Amino acid sequence: MSKSPAPPKPTAAELDLLQVLWPLGAATAKQVHQQMCKERPEVTYATVLRLMQIMHTKGLLIRDESERSHVYAPAQAQDSLQTGLLKDLIQKAFAGSAKALVLAALKSGISKSEREEIEKLLQQGDQPK
C-alpha cells in the first residue's frame, strides 16, 4: 500500500492568498485582488493572478475553466491545511512536543480575552460528554 504524497506546503505569500480565498470559497483572480487590496493596496492584479496560477500548478488551488474568467478554489480546507502545517511545525521546531508549542505560544504574549477563551476551552474539555 503506497502512501499518498503529502499536500504541498504553501509559501508565506501563498498562505496570505489562501487566507483571503478561504472565506470566499471560490473566486476569480480579480475578486481575490480586490479583497487583498483592502489590506495591501500595493499588490497588483498581475501579481495575484501569477501567484494563483503557480498555486494551481502546485496543487494548492483547483481551477474551474468553464467560465470566461477562471474561478479558483482552495484544494484543501483551511482546517486541514492548518492542521498539517501545525503538525510539521511541532515536529520540526518543538521536537514533537505539542506541550512545548503551546507553552511557547502562551509565553509570547496573549491578550486577556484570548486567555479567557483558552481557559473556557480547557474547562469544557474536562466535562464528561
MMTF fields as JSON, N, C-alpha, C and O atoms, coordinates in Angstrom:
{
  "mmtfVersion": "1.0.0",
  "mmtfProducer": "UNKNOWN",
  "numBonds": 515,
  "numAtoms": 516,
  "numGroups": 129,
  "numChains": 1,
  "numModels": 1,
  "chainsPerModel": [1],
  "groupsPerChain": [129],
  "chainIdList": ["A"],
  "bondAtomList": [4, 2, 8, 6, 12, 10, 16, 14, 20, 18, 24, 22, 28, 26, 32, 30, 36, 34, 40, 38, 44, 42, 48, 46, 52, 50, 56, 54, 60, 58, 64, 62, 68, 66, 72, 70, 76, 74, 80, 78, 84, 82, 88, 86, 92, 90, 96, 94, 100, 98, 104, 102, 108, 106, 112, 110, 116, 114, 120, 118, 124, 122, 128, 126, 132, 130, 136, 134, 140, 138, 144, 142, 148, 146, 152, 150, 156, 154, 160, 158, 164, 162, 168, 166, 172, 170, 176, 174, 180, 178, 184, 182, 188, 186, 192, 190, 196, 194, 200, 198, 204, 202, 208, 206, 212, 210, 216, 214, 220, 218, 224, 222, 228, 226, 232, 230, 236, 234, 240, 238, 244, 242, 248, 246, 252, 250, 256, 254, 260, 258, 264, 262, 268, 266, 272, 270, 276, 274, 280, 278, 284, 282, 288, 286, 292, 290, 296, 294, 300, 298, 304, 302, 308, 306, 312, 310, 316, 314, 320, 318, 324, 322, 328, 326, 332, 330, 336, 334, 340, 338, 344, 342, 348, 346, 352, 350, 356, 354, 360, 358, 364, 362, 368, 366, 372, 370, 376, 374, 380, 378, 384, 382, 388, 386, 392, 390, 396, 394, 400, 398, 404, 402, 408, 406, 412, 410, 416, 414, 420, 418, 424, 422, 428, 426, 432, 430, 436, 434, 440, 438, 444, 442, 448, 446, 452, 450, 456, 454, 460, 458, 464, 462, 468, 466, 472, 470, 476, 474, 480, 478, 484, 482, 488, 486, 492, 490, 496, 494, 500, 498, 504, 502, 508, 506, 512, 510],
  "bondOrderList": [1, 1, 1, 1, 1, 1, 1, 1, 1, 1, 1, 1, 1, 1, 1, 1, 1, 1, 1, 1, 1, 1, 1, 1, 1, 1, 1, 1, 1, 1, 1, 1, 1, 1, 1, 1, 1, 1, 1, 1, 1, 1, 1, 1, 1, 1, 1, 1, 1, 1, 1, 1, 1, 1, 1, 1, 1, 1, 1, 1, 1, 1, 1, 1, 1, 1, 1, 1, 1, 1, 1, 1, 1, 1, 1, 1, 1, 1, 1, 1, 1, 1, 1, 1, 1, 1, 1, 1, 1, 1, 1, 1, 1, 1, 1, 1, 1, 1, 1, 1, 1, 1, 1, 1, 1, 1, 1, 1, 1, 1, 1, 1, 1, 1, 1, 1, 1, 1, 1, 1, 1, 1, 1, 1, 1, 1, 1, 1],
  "groupList": [{"groupName": "MET", "atomNameList": ["N", "CA", "C", "O"], "elementList": ["N", "C", "C", "O"], "formalChargeList": [0, 0, 0, 0], "bondAtomList": [1, 0, 2, 1, 3, 2], "bondOrderList": [1, 1, 2], "singleLetterCode": "M", "chemCompType": "L-PEPTIDE LINKING"}, {"groupName": "SER", "atomNameList": ["N", "CA", "C", "O"], "elementList": ["N", "C", "C", "O"], "formalChargeList": [0, 0, 0, 0], "bondAtomList": [1, 0, 2, 1, 3, 2], "bondOrderList": [1, 1, 2], "singleLetterCode": "S", "chemCompType": "L-PEPTIDE LINKING"}, {"groupName": "LYS", "atomNameList": ["N", "CA", "C", "O"], "elementList": ["N", "C", "C", "O"], "formalChargeList": [0, 0, 0, 0], "bondAtomList": [1, 0, 2, 1, 3, 2], "bondOrderList": [1, 1, 2], "singleLetterCode": "K", "chemCompType": "L-PEPTIDE LINKING"}, {"groupName": "PRO", "atomNameList": ["N", "CA", "C", "O"], "elementList": ["N", "C", "C", "O"], "formalChargeList": [0, 0, 0, 0], "bondAtomList": [1, 0, 2, 1, 3, 2], "bondOrderList": [1, 1, 2], "singleLetterCode": "P", "chemCompType": "L-PEPTIDE LINKING"}, {"groupName": "ALA", "atomNameList": ["N", "CA", "C", "O"], "elementList": ["N", "C", "C", "O"], "formalChargeList": [0, 0, 0, 0], "bondAtomList": [1, 0, 2, 1, 3, 2], "bondOrderList": [1, 1, 2], "singleLetterCode": "A", "chemCompType": "L-PEPTIDE LINKING"}, {"groupName": "THR", "atomNameList": ["N", "CA", "C", "O"], "elementList": ["N", "C", "C", "O"], "formalChargeList": [0, 0, 0, 0], "bondAtomList": [1, 0, 2, 1, 3, 2], "bondOrderList": [1, 1, 2], "singleLetterCode": "T", "chemCompType": "L-PEPTIDE LINKING"}, {"groupName": "GLU", "atomNameList": ["N", "CA", "C", "O"], "elementList": ["N", "C", "C", "O"], "formalChargeList": [0, 0, 0, 0], "bondAtomList": [1, 0, 2, 1, 3, 2], "bondOrderList": [1, 1, 2], "singleLetterCode": "E", "chemCompType": "L-PEPTIDE LINKING"}, {"groupName": "LEU", "atomNameList": ["N", "CA", "C", "O"], "elementList": ["N", "C", "C", "O"], "formalChargeList": [0, 0, 0, 0], "bondAtomList": [1, 0, 2, 1, 3, 2], "bondOrderList": [1, 1, 2], "singleLetterCode": "L", "chemCompType": "L-PEPTIDE LINKING"}, {"groupName": "ASP", "atomNameList": ["N", "CA", "C", "O"], "elementList": ["N", "C", "C", "O"], "formalChargeList": [0, 0, 0, 0], "bondAtomList": [1, 0, 2, 1, 3, 2], "bondOrderList": [1, 1, 2], "singleLetterCode": "D", "chemCompType": "L-PEPTIDE LINKING"}, {"groupName": "GLN", "atomNameList": ["N", "CA", "C", "O"], "elementList": ["N", "C", "C", "O"], "formalChargeList": [0, 0, 0, 0], "bondAtomList": [1, 0, 2, 1, 3, 2], "bondOrderList": [1, 1, 2], "singleLetterCode": "Q", "chemCompType": "L-PEPTIDE LINKING"}, {"groupName": "VAL", "atomNameList": ["N", "CA", "C", "O"], "elementList": ["N", "C", "C", "O"], "formalChargeList": [0, 0, 0, 0], "bondAtomList": [1, 0, 2, 1, 3, 2], "bondOrderList": [1, 1, 2], "singleLetterCode": "V", "chemCompType": "L-PEPTIDE LINKING"}, {"groupName": "TRP", "atomNameList": ["N", "CA", "C", "O"], "elementList": ["N", "C", "C", "O"], "formalChargeList": [0, 0, 0, 0], "bondAtomList": [1, 0, 2, 1, 3, 2], "bondOrderList": [1, 1, 2], "singleLetterCode": "W", "chemCompType": "L-PEPTIDE LINKING"}, {"groupName": "GLY", "atomNameList": ["N", "CA", "C", "O"], "elementList": ["N", "C", "C", "O"], "formalChargeList": [0, 0, 0, 0], "bondAtomList": [1, 0, 2, 1, 3, 2], "bondOrderList": [1, 1, 2], "singleLetterCode": "G", "chemCompType": "PEPTIDE LINKING"}, {"groupName": "HIS", "atomNameList": ["N", "CA", "C", "O"], "elementList": ["N", "C", "C", "O"], "formalChargeList": [0, 0, 0, 0], "bondAtomList": [1, 0, 2, 1, 3, 2], "bondOrderList": [1, 1, 2], "singleLetterCode": "H", "chemCompType": "L-PEPTIDE LINKING"}, {"groupName": "CYS", "atomNameList": ["N", "CA", "C", "O"], "elementList": ["N", "C", "C", "O"], "formalChargeList": [0, 0, 0, 0], "bondAtomList": [1, 0, 2, 1, 3, 2], "bondOrderList": [1, 1, 2], "singleLetterCode": "C", "chemCompType": "L-PEPTIDE LINKING"}, {"groupName": "ARG", "atomNameList": ["N", "CA", "C", "O"], "elementList": ["N", "C", "C", "O"], "formalChargeList": [0, 0, 0, 0], "bondAtomList": [1, 0, 2, 1, 3, 2], "bondOrderList": [1, 1, 2], "singleLetterCode": "R", "chemCompType": "L-PEPTIDE LINKING"}, {"groupName": "TYR", "atomNameList": ["N", "CA", "C", "O"], "elementList": ["N", "C", "C", "O"], "formalChargeList": [0, 0, 0, 0], "bondAtomList": [1, 0, 2, 1, 3, 2], "bondOrderList": [1, 1, 2], "singleLetterCode": "Y", "chemCompType": "L-PEPTIDE LINKING"}, {"groupName": "ILE", "atomNameList": ["N", "CA", "C", "O"], "elementList": ["N", "C", "C", "O"], "formalChargeList": [0, 0, 0, 0], "bondAtomList": [1, 0, 2, 1, 3, 2], "bondOrderList": [1, 1, 2], "singleLetterCode": "I", "chemCompType": "L-PEPTIDE LINKING"}, {"groupName": "PHE", "atomNameList": ["N", "CA", "C", "O"], "elementList": ["N", "C", "C", "O"], "formalChargeList": [0, 0, 0, 0], "bondAtomList": [1, 0, 2, 1, 3, 2], "bondOrderList": [1, 1, 2], "singleLetterCode": "F", "chemCompType": "L-PEPTIDE LINKING"}],
  "groupTypeList": [0, 1, 2, 1, 3, 4, 3, 3, 2, 3, 5, 4, 4, 6, 7, 8, 7, 7, 9, 10, 7, 11, 3, 7, 12, 4, 4, 5, 4, 2, 9, 10, 13, 9, 9, 0, 14, 2, 6, 15, 3, 6, 10, 5, 16, 4, 5, 10, 7, 15, 7, 0, 9, 17, 0, 13, 5, 2, 12, 7, 7, 17, 15, 8, 6, 1, 6, 15, 1, 13, 10, 16, 4, 3, 4, 9, 4, 9, 8, 1, 7, 9, 5, 12, 7, 7, 2, 8, 7, 17, 9, 2, 4, 18, 4, 12, 1, 4, 2, 4, 7, 10, 7, 4, 4, 7, 2, 1, 12, 17, 1, 2, 1, 6, 15, 6, 6, 17, 6, 2, 7, 7, 9, 9, 12, 8, 9, 3, 2],
  "groupIdList": [1, 2, 3, 4, 5, 6, 7, 8, 9, 10, 11, 12, 13, 14, 15, 16, 17, 18, 19, 20, 21, 22, 23, 24, 25, 26, 27, 28, 29, 30, 31, 32, 33, 34, 35, 36, 37, 38, 39, 40, 41, 42, 43, 44, 45, 46, 47, 48, 49, 50, 51, 52, 53, 54, 55, 56, 57, 58, 59, 60, 61, 62, 63, 64, 65, 66, 67, 68, 69, 70, 71, 72, 73, 74, 75, 76, 77, 78, 79, 80, 81, 82, 83, 84, 85, 86, 87, 88, 89, 90, 91, 92, 93, 94, 95, 96, 97, 98, 99, 100, 101, 102, 103, 104, 105, 106, 107, 108, 109, 110, 111, 112, 113, 114, 115, 116, 117, 118, 119, 120, 121, 122, 123, 124, 125, 126, 127, 128, 129],
  "secStructList": [7, 7, 7, 7, 7, 7, 7, 7, 7, 7, 7, 2, 2, 2, 2, 2, 2, 2, 2, 2, 2, 2, 2, 2, 1, 1, 5, 7, 2, 2, 2, 2, 2, 2, 2, 2, 2, 2, 2, 7, 6, 6, 7, 7, 2, 2, 2, 2, 2, 2, 2, 2, 2, 2, 2, 2, 2, 2, 6, 1, 3, 3, 3, 3, 7, 1, 1, 1, 1, 7, 3, 3, 3, 3, 1, 1, 7, 2, 2, 2, 2, 2, 2, 2, 2, 2, 2, 2, 2, 2, 2, 2, 2, 1, 6, 6, 7, 2, 2, 2, 2, 2, 2, 2, 2, 2, 2, 6, 7, 7, 7, 2, 2, 2, 2, 2, 2, 2, 2, 2, 2, 2, 2, 2, 2, 2, 1, 7, 7],
  "xCoordList": [0.842, 0.0, 0.897, 1.674, 0.801, 1.658, 0.98, -0.23, 1.812, 1.31, 1.114, 1.98, -0.022, -0.25, 0.709, 1.052, 1.147, 2.117, 1.505, 0.314, 2.35, 1.879, 1.463, 2.094, 0.404, -0.001, 1.114, 1.881, 1.213, 2.281, 2.125, 1.011, 3.247, 3.24, 3.272, 4.143, 2.342, 2.331, 3.437, 3.837, 3.916, 4.856, 4.072, 2.846, 4.763, 4.084, 3.109, 1.99, 3.525, 2.651, 1.438, 0.327, 1.648, 0.542, -0.44, -1.652, 0.088, -0.765, -1.588, -2.761, -0.99, -1.729, -2.897, -4.009, -2.637, -3.689, -4.783, -5.969, -4.396, -5.386, -6.252, -7.446, -5.657, -6.432, -7.543, -8.594, -7.312, -8.326, -9.333, -10.534, -8.852, -9.706, -10.609, -11.74, -10.14, -10.959, -12.34, -13.33, -12.451, -13.806, -14.672, -15.897, -14.032, -14.779, -15.242, -16.253, -14.506, -14.837, -14.253, -13.426, -14.679, -14.161, -14.273, -15.223, -13.292, -13.288, -12.37, -11.492, -12.592, -11.698, -10.476, -10.484, -9.442, -8.25, -8.612, -8.058, -9.537, -9.957, -10.599, -10.313, -11.462, -12.123, -11.114, -11.212, -10.153, -9.116, -8.268, -7.943, -7.912, -7.116, -7.848, -7.239, -9.135, -9.917, -9.897, -9.765, -10.027, -10.003, -8.618, -8.501, -7.576, -6.216, -5.844, -5.092, -6.37, -6.057, -6.581, -6.081, -7.563, -8.093, -7.026, -6.962, -6.191, -5.12, -3.782, -2.974, -3.567, -2.279, -2.528, -2.52, -2.751, -3.1, -2.014, -2.285, -0.786, 0.313, 0.327, 1.028, -0.424, -0.402, -1.098, -2.183, -0.454, -1.004, -1.837, -1.652, -2.744, -3.564, -2.665, -2.881, -1.657, -0.762, -0.066, 0.109, 0.331, 0.983, 0.03, 0.403, -1.202, -2.206, -2.505, -2.537, -2.724, -3.019, -1.876, -2.109, -0.653, 0.512, 0.639, 0.903, 0.448, 0.542, -0.533, -0.266, -1.737, -2.813, -2.525, -2.845, -1.929, -1.559, -0.491, -0.56, 0.487, 1.536, 0.927, 1.263, 0.026, -0.615, -1.455, -1.548, -2.065, -2.829, -1.881, -2.173, -0.766, 0.227, 0.759, 0.985, 0.957, 1.47, 0.411, 0.746, -0.86, -1.925, -2.547, -3.328, -2.218, -2.809, -4.195, -5.017, -4.45, -5.744, -6.294, -5.536, -7.603, -8.252, -8.852, -9.166, -9.007, -9.466, -10.608, -10.528, -11.679, -12.819, -12.648, -12.712, -12.432, -12.17, -13.411, -13.305, -14.588, -15.802, -16.316, -17.061, -15.937, -16.353, -15.223, -14.08, -15.557, -14.545, -13.429, -12.247, -13.815, -12.837, -12.721, -13.714, -11.522, -11.316, -11.64, -11.299, -12.294, -12.636, -11.743, -11.653, -11.09, -10.167, -10.772, -11.538, -10.422, -10.847, -9.694, -8.888, -9.604, -8.551, -8.692, -9.804, -7.584, -7.606, -7.797, -8.236, -7.466, -7.611, -8.426, -8.324, -9.223, -9.962, -8.971, -7.881, -9.359, -8.486, -8.015, -6.821, -8.938, -8.544, -7.616, -6.716, -7.825, -6.974, -5.541, -4.582, -5.406, -4.074, -3.392, -2.208, -4.129, -3.54, -3.098, -2.051, -3.882, -3.513, -2.209, -1.328, -2.095, -0.865, 0.348, 1.422, 0.174, 1.278, 1.657, 2.837, 0.657, 0.92, 1.684, 2.64, 1.268, 1.979, 3.433, 4.339, 3.649, 5.006, 5.82, 6.981, 5.212, 5.895, 6.246, 7.351, 5.312, 5.567, 6.756, 7.621, 6.795, 7.904, 9.231, 10.236, 9.234, 10.488, 11.01, 12.209, 10.126, 10.59, 10.471, 11.123, 9.651, 9.401, 9.625, 9.069, 10.436, 10.813, 9.602, 9.662, 8.514, 7.33, 6.453, 5.479, 6.765, 6.018, 4.989, 5.344, 3.705, 2.634, 2.627, 2.322, 2.968, 3.032, 4.05, 3.776, 5.211, 6.24, 5.761, 6.05, 5.027, 4.472, 3.475, 3.53, 2.569, 1.546, 2.207, 1.831, 3.183, 3.867, 4.584, 4.553, 5.23, 5.908, 4.899, 5.164, 3.743, 2.707, 2.18, 1.96, 1.98, 1.472, 2.496, 2.128, 3.773, 4.83, 5.021, 5.502, 4.64, 4.854, 3.884, 4.012, 2.926, 2.005, 0.663, 0.55, -0.354, -1.722, -2.556, -2.216, -3.622, -4.489, -5.315, -5.414, -5.895, -6.741, -7.932, -8.303, -8.532, -9.688, -9.278, -10.033, -8.083, -7.6, -7.363, -7.701, -6.778, -6.531, -7.851, -7.951, -8.872, -10.178, -10.8, -11.41, -10.644, -11.186, -10.486, -11.13, -9.175, -8.402, -8.823, -9.025, -8.954, -9.371, -10.753, -10.993, -11.653, -13.001, -12.947, -13.641, -12.116, -11.967, -11.4, -11.839, -10.412, -9.814, -10.83, -10.862, -11.657, -12.678, -13.728, -14.198, -14.091, -15.06, -14.504, -15.254, -13.201, -12.558, -12.596, -12.524, -12.709, -12.749, -14.113, -14.234, -15.137, -16.512, -16.826, -16.406, -17.568, -17.96, -18.925, -19.712, -18.826, -19.664, -20.906, -21.725],
  "yCoordList": [-1.163, 0.0, 1.239, 1.432, 2.077, 3.25, 4.437, 4.64, 5.207, 6.372, 7.505, 7.743, 8.207, 9.305, 10.436, 10.641, 11.177, 12.232, 13.32, 13.619, 13.896, 14.962, 16.161, 16.456, 16.847, 18.027, 19.067, 19.121, 19.89, 20.879, 21.895, 22.22, 22.387, 23.396, 24.781, 25.052, 25.652, 26.99, 27.881, 27.757, 28.778, 29.804, 30.835, 30.757, 31.79, 32.84, 33.627, 33.919, 33.965, 34.718, 33.88, 34.401, 32.595, 31.707, 31.551, 31.487, 31.491, 31.385, 32.669, 32.603, 33.823, 35.093, 35.054, 35.471, 34.555, 34.478, 33.502, 33.78, 32.375, 31.401, 31.998, 31.709, 32.828, 33.465, 34.344, 34.508, 34.903, 35.703, 34.793, 35.064, 33.726, 32.861, 31.942, 31.677, 31.452, 30.527, 31.084, 30.384, 32.319, 32.82, 32.996, 32.899, 33.254, 33.427, 32.088, 32.018, 31.036, 29.704, 29.479, 28.588, 30.284, 30.235, 31.65, 32.371, 32.04, 33.41, 33.531, 32.698, 34.586, 34.902, 35.635, 36.094, 35.736, 36.476, 37.929, 38.53, 38.492, 39.881, 40.042, 41.006, 39.102, 39.171, 39.035, 39.738, 38.134, 37.96, 39.229, 39.692, 39.789, 41.027, 42.146, 42.862, 42.302, 43.356, 43.179, 44.155, 41.94, 41.669, 41.948, 42.54, 41.519, 41.703, 43.186, 43.597, 43.981, 45.413, 46.149, 47.223, 45.598, 46.227, 46.289, 47.252, 45.254, 45.197, 45.664, 46.275, 45.37, 45.686, 46.352, 45.676, 47.674, 48.374, 48.322, 48.582, 47.987, 47.962, 46.703, 46.67, 45.676, 44.419, 44.618, 45.193, 44.132, 44.317, 43.104, 41.996, 43.338, 42.258, 41.2, 40.003, 41.646, 40.701, 39.777, 38.589, 40.315, 39.511, 38.46, 37.3, 38.878, 37.946, 36.847, 35.668, 37.225, 36.238, 35.249, 34.042, 35.736, 34.856, 33.902, 32.712, 34.436, 33.601, 32.512, 31.365, 32.873, 31.886, 30.819, 29.648, 31.209, 30.232, 29.275, 28.069, 29.81, 28.969, 28.015, 26.831, 28.548, 27.717, 26.611, 25.515, 26.891, 25.862, 24.772, 23.584, 25.171, 24.212, 23.333, 22.139, 23.922, 23.186, 22.29, 21.41, 22.504, 21.71, 22.351, 21.705, 23.612, 24.306, 24.862, 25.055, 25.119, 25.621, 24.724, 24.125, 24.634, 23.995, 25.111, 26.187, 24.853, 25.914, 25.402, 24.325, 26.197, 25.925, 26.799, 28.026, 26.166, 26.893, 26.992, 27.361, 26.668, 26.66, 28.069, 28.257, 29.039, 30.427, 31.201, 30.746, 32.365, 33.205, 33.554, 33.429, 33.988, 34.236, 32.964, 32.479, 32.432, 31.212, 31.459, 32.502, 30.494, 30.575, 29.599, 28.42, 30.115, 29.307, 29.014, 29.815, 27.864, 27.487, 26.756, 26.115, 26.843, 26.111, 24.609, 24.079, 23.935, 22.489, 21.777, 20.627, 22.461, 21.892, 22.844, 24.063, 22.283, 23.103, 23.775, 23.257, 24.928, 25.701, 24.885, 24.865, 24.208, 23.466, 22.303, 21.989, 21.669, 20.554, 21.021, 20.401, 22.111, 22.633, 23.134, 22.873, 23.85, 24.372, 23.239, 23.337, 22.166, 21.022, 20.4, 20.06, 20.256, 19.703, 20.586, 20.089, 21.891, 22.82, 22.802, 22.869, 22.71, 22.679, 21.412, 21.478, 20.268, 19.017, 19.111, 18.661, 19.701, 19.874, 20.79, 20.506, 21.883, 22.82, 22.148, 22.321, 21.385, 20.692, 19.743, 19.685, 18.999, 18.058, 18.779, 18.4, 19.82, 20.487, 21.422, 21.437, 22.201, 23.24, 22.872, 23.491, 21.877, 21.566, 20.093, 19.575, 19.427, 18.028, 17.13, 16.203, 17.416, 16.582, 16.859, 16.139, 17.883, 18.156, 19.27, 20.438, 18.886, 19.878, 20.781, 21.97, 20.203, 20.985, 22.119, 23.251, 21.822, 22.858, 23.967, 25.142, 23.592, 24.589, 25.489, 26.71, 24.9, 25.671, 26.597, 27.765, 26.094, 26.924, 28.093, 29.213, 27.838, 28.913, 29.952, 31.152, 29.494, 30.418, 31.255, 32.457, 30.64, 31.366, 32.386, 33.48, 32.021, 32.926, 34.117, 35.169, 33.949, 35.029, 36.181, 37.231, 35.988, 37.065, 36.906, 36.902, 36.775, 36.691, 37.742, 38.16, 38.144, 39.143, 38.496, 37.273, 39.343, 38.85, 38.069, 37.029, 38.569, 37.87, 36.521, 35.553, 36.455, 35.168, 34.182, 33.003, 34.675, 33.812, 33.262, 32.076, 34.134, 33.698, 32.653, 31.689, 32.849, 31.892, 30.537, 29.49, 30.565, 29.322, 28.602, 27.388, 29.358, 28.752, 28.111, 27.033, 28.769, 28.236, 26.92, 25.958, 26.898, 25.667, 24.529, 23.386, 24.846, 23.813, 23.279, 22.075, 24.143, 23.704, 22.827, 21.851, 23.167, 22.361, 20.976, 20.0, 20.885, 19.611, 18.658, 17.443, 19.192, 18.353, 17.778, 16.839, 18.325, 17.89, 16.609, 16.452, 15.689, 14.465, 14.799, 15.743, 13.988, 14.235, 13.402, 13.484],
  "zCoordList": [0.0, 0.0, 0.0, 0.934, -1.03, -1.11, -0.443, -0.541, 0.236, 0.94, -0.067, -0.909, 0.018, -0.908, -0.575, 0.59, -1.603, -1.334, -0.447, -0.529, 0.394, 1.273, 0.426, -0.588, 0.84, 0.093, 0.123, 1.085, -0.916, -0.946, 0.178, 0.587, 0.67, 1.724, 1.075, 0.248, 1.435, 0.839, 1.398, 2.556, 0.548, 0.991, 1.8, 1.88, 2.394, 3.168, 2.29, 2.713, 1.084, 0.166, -0.234, -0.335, -0.46, -0.831, 0.331, 0.125, 1.539, 2.719, 2.894, 3.261, 2.636, 2.676, 1.691, 2.017, 0.498, -0.518, -0.085, -0.265, 0.478, 0.952, 2.061, 2.14, 2.916, 3.992, 3.414, 4.034, 2.238, 1.555, 0.853, 0.872, 0.242, -0.573, 0.249, -0.16, 1.395, 2.192, 2.517, 2.309, 3.021, 3.32, 2.069, 2.138, 0.937, -0.309, -0.874, -1.574, -0.571, -1.096, -2.471, -2.666, -3.421, -4.789, -5.34, -5.038, -6.15, -6.659, -7.859, -8.081, -8.626, -9.733, -9.171, -8.029, -9.983, -9.574, -9.273, -8.352, -10.043, -9.829, -8.449, -7.74, -8.07, -6.766, -5.622, -4.616, -5.778, -4.756, -4.672, -3.579, -5.829, -5.853, -5.115, -4.319, -5.369, -4.706, -3.189, -2.45, -2.728, -1.286, -0.699, 0.374, -1.406, -0.908, -0.833, 0.051, -1.757, -1.791, -0.566, -0.232, 0.095, 1.309, 2.4, 3.165, 2.463, 3.464, 2.895, 3.595, 1.632, 0.993, -0.351, -1.38, -0.365, -1.609, -2.684, -3.856, -2.286, -3.257, -4.126, -5.137, -3.758, -4.515, -5.867, -5.945, -6.916, -8.261, -8.683, -8.177, -9.607, -10.153, -10.792, -10.608, -11.542, -12.227, -11.231, -11.503, -10.083, -9.058, -8.5, -8.324, -8.223, -7.681, -8.694, -8.34, -9.95, -10.994, -11.143, -11.208, -11.2, -11.369, -10.183, -10.357, -8.976, -7.778, -7.797, -7.438, -8.213, -8.275, -9.328, -9.125, -10.44, -11.472, -10.947, -11.186, -10.239, -9.643, -8.619, -8.579, -7.791, -6.771, -7.394, -6.843, -8.533, -9.246, -9.742, -9.608, -10.303, -10.8, -9.666, -9.858, -8.494, -7.329, -6.689, -5.897, -7.024, -6.429, -5.197, -4.498, -4.915, -3.778, -4.105, -3.21, -5.393, -5.835, -6.928, -7.692, -6.998, -8.134, -8.984, -8.476, -10.26, -11.169, -12.028, -12.617, -12.09, -12.956, -14.191, -14.109, -15.322, -16.567, -17.451, -18.621, -16.907, -17.72, -18.024, -18.987, -17.234, -17.469, -18.145, -18.182, -18.675, -19.322, -18.335, -18.654, -17.144, -16.08, -15.246, -14.703, -15.148, -14.383, -12.913, -12.355, -12.302, -10.888, -10.133, -10.475, -9.104, -8.308, -6.946, -6.409, -6.393, -5.047, -4.369, -5.044, -3.053, -2.342, -2.562, -2.566, -2.743, -2.917, -1.579, -1.542, -0.479, 0.86, 1.725, 1.59, 2.6, 3.564, 4.509, 4.754, 5.033, 5.911, 7.108, 7.407, 7.8, 8.993, 8.663, 9.442, 7.528, 7.119, 6.848, 7.307, 6.102, 5.798, 7.067, 7.277, 7.911, 9.142, 10.063, 10.703, 10.14, 10.969, 10.458, 11.247, 9.144, 8.568, 8.837, 9.177, 8.684, 8.948, 10.426, 10.771, 11.292, 12.728, 13.121, 13.894, 12.592, 12.881, 12.433, 13.136, 11.259, 10.735, 11.649, 11.944, 12.092, 12.991, 14.315, 14.828, 14.866, 16.137, 15.989, 16.862, 14.876, 14.654, 14.474, 15.077, 13.642, 13.29, 14.369, 14.647, 14.979, 15.891, 17.367, 18.207, 17.695, 19.098, 19.423, 20.392, 18.617, 18.843, 19.098, 19.906, 18.405, 18.505, 19.711, 19.932, 20.502, 21.718, 21.506, 21.35, 21.503, 21.39, 22.619, 22.525, 23.78, 25.021, 24.884, 25.284, 24.325, 24.152, 23.226, 23.453, 22.181, 21.265, 21.987, 21.846, 22.755, 23.472, 24.489, 24.594, 25.238, 26.229, 25.561, 26.071, 24.422, 23.688, 23.213, 23.275, 22.739, 22.272, 23.434, 23.283, 24.572, 25.733, 26.25, 26.679, 26.204, 26.67, 25.74, 26.16, 24.469, 23.506, 23.721, 23.092, 24.598, 24.948, 24.28, 23.055, 25.115, 24.611, 25.349, 26.455, 24.731, 25.348, 26.464, 26.561, 27.288, 28.38, 27.821, 28.365, 26.736, 26.158, 25.566, 25.649, 24.97, 24.444, 25.589, 25.482, 26.688, 27.856, 28.394, 28.708, 28.501, 28.994, 28.067, 28.53, 26.768, 25.796, 25.919, 25.845, 26.105, 26.26, 27.539, 27.536, 28.635, 29.906, 29.779, 30.323, 29.066, 28.862, 28.071, 28.399, 27.029, 26.236, 27.07, 26.949, 27.926, 28.769, 29.77, 30.024, 30.342, 31.287, 30.6, 31.184, 29.381, 28.633, 28.335, 28.291, 28.132, 27.844, 29.013, 28.824, 30.234, 31.429, 31.725, 32.512, 31.108, 31.392, 30.622, 29.476, 31.256, 30.539, 29.405, 29.474, 28.368, 27.187, 27.215, 26.299]
}
